[in-house]
Amino acid sequence: MTHCLAKSLSCRLSESVVAFRGGPISCGRVLSKEQNPSFANYRTVEKIDPRKHLKFAALCLVAIAILWFFGRRLDWHEVRRALSHANWYLLSAAVATISVAYLFRAYRWGALLAPLCSAKLRDLFAATTIGFSAVFLFGRAGEVVRPVVLPMRDPGIRTSASFVTIMVERIYDMIAVVVLFAVNLLWFRPVHVSLEFSRVRIVGLILLIAALLGLAGLAWFRTRSKSAIGWLSRKFDRLAFMPGRLKRAIISILEQLARALRVLVDARELAVTIGWTAMVWFGIALANLLVVRAFGLPFGATETIFVLGWSLVGSLVPTPGGAAGAFHAATAAGLIFLGVPRDTAAAIAIVMHVVDFGPAVLFGFFYFIRGDINISRLRSLASTEAAEHAVEDEEIAPAELMLETIQS
């Protein structure tokens, strides 16, 4: 009862964040220029930063170069033959499974937001699919879209809350992938690999220990973040040779991480979010297994998870097209390592990329043509400056912390 009351109060007190083009972030009611003359000093035309366009063009060139390297030694007739012989029933099942995995992501996001405010599942699913559509189109630069779309659809959700829960989600996913890949390596015995695999198991054990140490470090940082950041800031102030911009960047990242970890307020919510994370990655692994089986390969769960690890390494490259080129090259390399012919591995990598992002792009296009996305507002809110201010300028107060304040 008390927890529900606190959660209700935190929702009522939450305010929307508005990003003025070329100006600051304002929390709450929007004032006009007549009500606040200082707004007249801000330009209403968004300045175009040529560096962003140059960076995007450079990433496009990187993607083209990797795709050329990926395809230069392929026999495309054999690739087309492998695609034509694929089992389209299994591929359809893989697409349906990935769509359900996106739904699981929406449920997990709602669970992460629960200590801050409630959100409707349809809005969470729409924001999730639109966000991954942006990642497919623009690369990692599109990740800012997802936490911005949700407050656009539901003004009762603060942009800052949306951003910090996405940060927590990224932490969950990184730890889940490392643990999944590391545990799988401990008993993975590839049939077609003649190399000594004991060293690979040692790598898996090291990764698992590193993940556990990382979890322990995050748990410690969650309770001691204020003192730890203060101590580190004082140490940085004594380092005259260290650039001030680098100091501020490190401190800002740690402060945002501290805000994000405060979302996890009790063991029950932690268990729920871990459960949804397990469901998300089970769905992704199952979809990849169905894709591999669609090409007639007798792979099981361990081989699929091994290839999934390679795919995720490739997806870290921030090229447009959902890590286009890098994803394909890394996935194909993992398959070739397991003895799959090069052309078949290329065909599987291409289809796996389409299956992973295809449903999100279709749903995103559906929401776009239905008029659920205000492009001009999305551009202003998704700017780099707006994203930084949205997280840094608002304090995140989970329901239990707010209850303590009320009682005192």
C-alpha positions in Angstrom: 0.0 0.0 0.0 2.7 2.4 1.0 4.8 1.5 -2.1 1.8 2.0 -4.4 1.1 5.4 -2.8 4.7 6.4 -3.3 4.7 5.2 -6.9 1.5 7.2 -7.5 3.1 10.3 -6.0 6.2 9.9 -8.1 4.0 9.8 -11.3 2.0 12.8 -10.3 5.2 14.8 -9.6 6.9 13.8 -12.8 7.1 16.4 -15.5 7.8 16.4 -19.2 11.1 17.6 -20.5 11.0 20.1 -23.4 14.1 20.7 -25.5 14.1 24.2 -27.0 16.1 24.4 -30.2 19.4 26.1 -29.5 18.3 26.6 -25.9 18.0 24.9 -22.5 16.0 22.0 -21.2 12.9 23.1 -19.4 11.1 20.8 -16.9 7.4 21.3 -16.5 5.2 24.1 -18.0 6.5 25.7 -21.2 6.7 29.5 -21.0 6.3 31.7 -24.0 8.6 34.5 -25.0 6.1 37.0 -23.7 6.1 35.3 -20.3 9.8 35.0 -20.1 11.7 37.6 -22.3 15.0 35.7 -21.9 13.7 33.1 -24.4 13.9 35.8 -27.0 17.7 35.4 -27.0 17.5 31.9 -28.3 17.4 31.2 -32.0 14.4 29.1 -33.2 16.4 27.7 -36.2 18.4 24.6 -35.3 22.0 25.0 -36.2 23.5 22.4 -38.4 26.6 20.8 -37.1 28.7 19.8 -40.2 30.7 17.4 -38.0 27.7 15.2 -37.5 27.2 14.8 -41.3 30.8 14.2 -41.8 30.8 11.5 -39.1 27.7 9.8 -40.6 29.3 9.9 -44.1 32.5 8.4 -42.7 30.6 5.6 -41.0 28.8 5.0 -44.3 32.1 4.7 -46.1 33.3 2.3 -43.4 30.2 0.1 -43.9 30.7 0.1 -47.7 34.4 -0.9 -47.2 33.5 -3.8 -44.8 30.7 -5.0 -47.1 33.2 -5.0 -50.0 35.7 -6.9 -48.0 32.9 -9.3 -46.9 31.7 -10.0 -50.4 34.8 -9.8 -52.6 35.7 -13.5 -52.3 32.1 -14.9 -52.4 30.5 -16.8 -55.2 27.2 -15.0 -55.3 25.7 -17.7 -57.5 26.2 -20.1 -54.6 24.9 -17.5 -52.1 21.7 -17.2 -54.1 21.4 -21.0 -54.4 21.7 -21.3 -50.6 19.1 -18.6 -50.1 16.7 -20.3 -52.5 17.0 -23.7 -50.7 16.3 -22.2 -47.3 13.3 -23.4 -45.4 10.9 -20.4 -45.4 8.7 -21.9 -42.8 11.5 -21.9 -40.3 12.5 -18.4 -41.4 8.9 -17.2 -40.8 9.0 -18.8 -37.4 12.3 -16.9 -36.7 10.7 -13.6 -37.7 7.7 -14.3 -35.4 10.1 -15.2 -32.5 12.1 -12.0 -32.9 8.8 -10.0 -32.9 8.0 -11.6 -29.6 11.5 -10.8 -28.3 10.7 -7.1 -29.1 7.6 -7.5 -27.0 9.7 -8.9 -24.2 11.9 -5.8 -24.4 8.9 -3.6 -24.0 7.8 -5.6 -20.9 11.3 -5.3 -19.4 11.4 -1.5 -20.1 8.1 -1.2 -18.3 9.5 -3.1 -15.4 12.5 -0.8 -15.2 10.3 2.3 -15.4 7.9 1.0 -12.7 9.8 2.5 -9.7 9.6 5.9 -11.5 6.3 5.9 -13.3 3.9 3.6 -15.1 3.8 3.3 -18.9 1.4 1.6 -21.3 2.6 -1.5 -23.1 1.5 -0.2 -26.5 3.6 2.9 -26.1 6.6 0.9 -24.8 6.4 -1.4 -27.8 6.0 1.4 -30.3 9.0 3.3 -28.9 11.1 0.1 -28.8 10.4 -0.8 -32.5 10.8 2.8 -33.7 14.1 3.0 -31.8 15.5 -0.2 -33.3 14.4 1.1 -36.7 16.5 4.2 -36.1 19.4 2.0 -35.1 19.0 0.1 -38.4 18.9 3.3 -40.4 21.5 5.4 -38.7 23.6 3.0 -36.6 24.3 3.5 -33.0 23.5 7.2 -33.4 19.9 6.1 -33.6 19.9 4.8 -30.0 18.8 8.2 -28.7 15.5 7.9 -30.6 14.0 5.2 -28.4 14.1 7.0 -25.0 12.8 10.2 -26.8 9.8 8.6 -28.5 8.3 7.3 -25.3 7.8 10.7 -23.7 6.4 12.0 -27.0 3.7 9.3 -26.9 3.1 9.7 -23.1 3.8 13.2 -21.8 3.5 11.8 -18.2 6.9 10.1 -18.6 10.0 12.2 -18.0 12.6 12.1 -20.7 15.3 11.7 -18.0 13.5 8.6 -16.6 13.4 7.1 -20.1 17.1 7.7 -20.7 18.3 6.3 -17.5 16.2 3.1 -17.8 17.7 2.6 -21.2 21.1 2.9 -19.7 20.2 0.2 -17.1 18.9 -1.9 -20.0 22.2 -1.7 -21.8 24.0 -2.8 -18.6 21.6 -5.8 -18.4 22.2 -6.8 -22.0 26.0 -6.5 -21.8 26.2 -8.7 -18.7 23.7 -11.1 -20.1 25.7 -11.5 -23.3 29.0 -12.0 -21.5 27.5 -14.5 -19.1 25.7 -16.4 -21.8 28.8 -16.6 -24.1 31.2 -17.4 -21.2 29.1 -20.2 -19.7 28.5 -21.6 -23.2 32.3 -21.8 -23.8 32.8 -23.8 -20.7 31.3 -26.9 -22.2 31.2 -26.0 -25.9 33.0 -28.8 -28.0 32.9 -28.0 -31.7 33.0 -31.1 -33.9 34.6 -29.6 -37.0 37.4 -27.6 -35.2 40.8 -29.3 -34.9 42.4 -26.6 -32.8 42.9 -27.1 -29.1 39.8 -25.7 -27.5 41.0 -25.7 -23.9 42.3 -22.2 -24.2 38.9 -21.0 -25.4 37.3 -22.4 -22.3 39.9 -20.5 -20.2 38.7 -17.4 -22.0 35.1 -18.3 -21.2 36.1 -18.7 -17.5 37.9 -15.4 -17.5 34.9 -13.6 -19.0 32.5 -15.2 -16.5 34.7 -14.1 -13.6 34.9 -10.6 -15.1 31.1 -10.4 -15.4 30.7 -11.5 -11.7 33.3 -8.9 -10.6 31.5 -6.3 -12.7 28.2 -7.1 -11.0 29.8 -6.8 -7.6 31.3 -3.5 -8.6 28.0 -2.1 -9.8 26.3 -3.2 -6.6 29.0 -1.4 -4.6 28.9 1.7 -6.8 25.1 1.9 -6.4 25.4 2.3 -2.7 28.5 4.5 -2.6 28.2 6.5 -5.8 28.1 9.9 -4.2 31.3 9.4 -2.1 33.1 7.6 -5.0 32.4 10.3 -7.5 33.4 13.0 -5.1 36.7 11.3 -4.3 37.4 10.8 -8.0 36.6 14.4 -8.8 39.0 15.6 -6.1 41.7 13.3 -7.5 41.1 14.7 -11.0 41.4 18.3 -9.8 45.0 17.5 -8.6 46.0 16.2 -12.1 47.0 19.4 -13.9 48.0 17.5 -17.1 44.5 15.9 -17.5 42.3 17.9 -19.9 39.2 19.4 -18.3 36.9 18.1 -21.0 38.0 14.6 -20.3 37.5 15.1 -16.5 34.0 16.4 -17.0 33.2 13.5 -19.5 34.2 10.8 -17.0 32.4 12.4 -14.1 29.3 12.9 -16.2 29.3 9.3 -17.3 29.6 8.1 -13.7 26.9 10.5 -12.5 24.5 9.2 -15.2 25.4 5.6 -14.3 24.6 6.4 -10.6 21.2 7.8 -11.6 20.5 4.8 -13.7 21.4 2.3 -11.0 19.1 4.1 -8.5 16.1 2.8 -10.6 16.8 -0.7 -9.1 15.2 -0.1 -5.7 14.4 -3.6 -4.4 15.1 -7.3 -4.9 11.7 -8.1 -6.4 12.0 -5.6 -9.2 15.6 -6.8 -9.8 14.3 -10.3 -10.1 11.5 -9.3 -12.5 13.8 -7.4 -14.8 16.4 -10.2 -14.8 13.6 -12.6 -15.8 12.5 -10.4 -18.7 16.2 -10.1 -19.8 16.4 -13.9 -19.8 13.3 -14.1 -22.0 14.6 -11.5 -24.4 17.8 -13.4 -25.0 16.1 -16.7 -25.1 14.0 -15.3 -27.9 17.0 -13.9 -29.8 18.9 -17.2 -29.5 15.9 -19.3 -30.6 15.3 -17.1 -33.6 19.0 -17.4 -34.6 18.8 -21.2 -34.1 15.7 -21.3 -36.5 17.6 -19.3 -39.1 20.6 -21.7 -39.0 18.3 -24.7 -39.1 16.5 -23.2 -42.1 19.7 -23.7 -44.1 20.0 -27.3 -43.1 22.8 -27.1 -40.6 22.5 -29.5 -37.6 23.4 -26.9 -35.1 22.2 -27.0 -31.5 22.0 -24.3 -28.7 25.7 -24.2 -28.0 26.8 -23.6 -31.6 24.1 -21.0 -32.0 25.1 -19.1 -28.9 28.8 -19.3 -30.0 27.8 -17.6 -33.4 25.6 -15.2 -31.5 28.6 -14.0 -29.6 30.5 -13.3 -32.8 27.4 -11.4 -34.2 27.2 -9.2 -31.1 30.9 -8.3 -31.4 30.2 -7.2 -35.0 27.2 -5.2 -34.0 29.4 -3.0 -31.8 30.7 -1.3 -34.9 28.5 1.9 -35.2 27.9 1.8 -38.9 24.5 2.6 -40.4 22.3 -0.3 -41.4 22.4 -1.9 -38.0 26.2 -2.4 -38.1 26.0 -3.3 -41.8 29.1 -5.1 -43.0 30.6 -5.7 -39.5 27.6 -7.8 -38.4 27.8 -9.8 -41.6 31.5 -10.3 -41.5 31.6 -11.3 -37.9 28.6 -13.7 -38.1 30.0 -15.4 -41.2 33.4 -15.7 -39.5 31.9 -17.5 -36.6 30.1 -19.9 -38.9 33.2 -20.5 -41.0 35.1 -21.2 -37.8 32.6 -24.0 -37.1 33.2 -25.5 -40.6 30.3 -23.9 -42.6 31.2 -23.2 -46.2 32.0 -19.6 -46.9 29.1 -18.9 -49.3 26.5 -20.6 -47.0 27.8 -18.7 -44.0 27.4 -15.4 -46.0 23.8 -16.3 -46.9 23.0 -17.1 -43.2 24.6 -13.9 -42.1 22.5 -11.8 -44.5 19.3 -13.5 -43.6 20.1 -13.3 -39.8 20.6 -9.6 -40.1 17.2 -9.1 -41.9 15.4 -11.3 -39.4 16.9 -9.4 -36.4 16.0 -6.0 -37.7 13.2 -6.6 -40.2 10.2 -6.8 -37.7 11.3 -3.5 -36.0 11.6 -1.7 -39.3 8.2 -2.9 -40.4 6.6 -1.8 -37.1 8.5 1.5 -37.2 7.2 2.1 -40.8 3.7 1.3 -39.6 3.8 3.9 -36.8 5.4 6.4 -39.2 2.7 6.2 -41.9 0.0 6.2 -39.2 1.2 9.6 -38.1 2.4 8.6 -34.6 5.8 10.3 -35.0 6.3 14.0 -35.1 9.6 14.2 -37.1 10.4 17.9 -36.3 9.9 17.4 -32.6 11.8 14.1 -32.6 14.7 15.8 -34.3 14.8 18.6 -31.7 14.5 16.2 -28.7 16.9 13.7 -30.1 19.7 16.2 -30.5 22.9 15.4 -28.6 22.6 18.5 -26.4 19.0 17.7 -25.5 19.9 14.1 -24.7 22.7 15.2 -22.4 20.6 17.8 -20.6 17.6 15.5 -20.2 19.7 13.1 -18.1 21.9 15.6 -16.3 19.4 18.3 -15.4 16.8 16.2 -13.6 17.1 14.1 -10.5 15.6 10.6 -10.7 13.7 9.7 -7.5 12.4 6.2 -7.3 9.2 5.7 -5.3 11.0 4.4 -2.1 13.4 7.3 -2.0 10.5 9.7 -2.4 8.6 7.9 0.4 11.6 8.5 2.7 11.6 12.2 1.8 7.9 12.5 2.5 8.1 10.6 5.8 11.0 12.8 7.0 
